[in-house]
């Protein structure tokens, strides 16, 4: 999934996508909880607007580490 793909999703689905992306490899070691998704979604939207062809998964991981 690219950042462009993420930007095309409905706003209501974005928090769920972010949570899923942050936990997809190892849910037991998730770095983002449900409450954090509300904080990180706007940051990811802006980051993805600046680099729409980059990997969405990598953006989620990078931004989640900053929380």
Secondary structure as a PSIPRED ss2 file (coil, helix, strand):
# PSIPRED VFORMAT (PSIPRED V4.0)

   1 X C   1.000  0.000  0.000
   2 X E   0.000  0.000  1.000
   3 X H   0.000  1.000  0.000
   4 X H   0.000  1.000  0.000
   5 X H   0.000  1.000  0.000
   6 X H   0.000  1.000  0.000
   7 X H   0.000  1.000  0.000
   8 X H   0.000  1.000  0.000
   9 X C   1.000  0.000  0.000
  10 X C   1.000  0.000  0.000
  11 X H   0.000  1.000  0.000
  12 X H   0.000  1.000  0.000
  13 X H   0.000  1.000  0.000
  14 X H   0.000  1.000  0.000
  15 X H   0.000  1.000  0.000
  16 X H   0.000  1.000  0.000
  17 X H   0.000  1.000  0.000
  18 X H   0.000  1.000  0.000
  19 X H   0.000  1.000  0.000
  20 X H   0.000  1.000  0.000
  21 X H   0.000  1.000  0.000
  22 X H   0.000  1.000  0.000
  23 X H   0.000  1.000  0.000
  24 X C   1.000  0.000  0.000
  25 X C   1.000  0.000  0.000
  26 X C   1.000  0.000  0.000
  27 X H   0.000  1.000  0.000
  28 X H   0.000  1.000  0.000
  29 X H   0.000  1.000  0.000
  30 X C   1.000  0.000  0.000
  31 X C   1.000  0.000  0.000
  32 X C   1.000  0.000  0.000
  33 X C   1.000  0.000  0.000
  34 X H   0.000  1.000  0.000
  35 X H   0.000  1.000  0.000
  36 X H   0.000  1.000  0.000
  37 X H   0.000  1.000  0.000
  38 X H   0.000  1.000  0.000
  39 X H   0.000  1.000  0.000
  40 X H   0.000  1.000  0.000
  41 X H   0.000  1.000  0.000
  42 X H   0.000  1.000  0.000
  43 X H   0.000  1.000  0.000
  44 X H   0.000  1.000  0.000
  45 X H   0.000  1.000  0.000
  46 X H   0.000  1.000  0.000
  47 X H   0.000  1.000  0.000
  48 X H   0.000  1.000  0.000
  49 X H   0.000  1.000  0.000
  50 X H   0.000  1.000  0.000
  51 X C   1.000  0.000  0.000
  52 X C   1.000  0.000  0.000
  53 X C   1.000  0.000  0.000
  54 X C   1.000  0.000  0.000
  55 X E   0.000  0.000  1.000
  56 X H   0.000  1.000  0.000
  57 X H   0.000  1.000  0.000
  58 X H   0.000  1.000  0.000
  59 X H   0.000  1.000  0.000
  60 X H   0.000  1.000  0.000
  61 X H   0.000  1.000  0.000
  62 X H   0.000  1.000  0.000
  63 X H   0.000  1.000  0.000
  64 X H   0.000  1.000  0.000
  65 X H   0.000  1.000  0.000
  66 X C   1.000  0.000  0.000
  67 X C   1.000  0.000  0.000
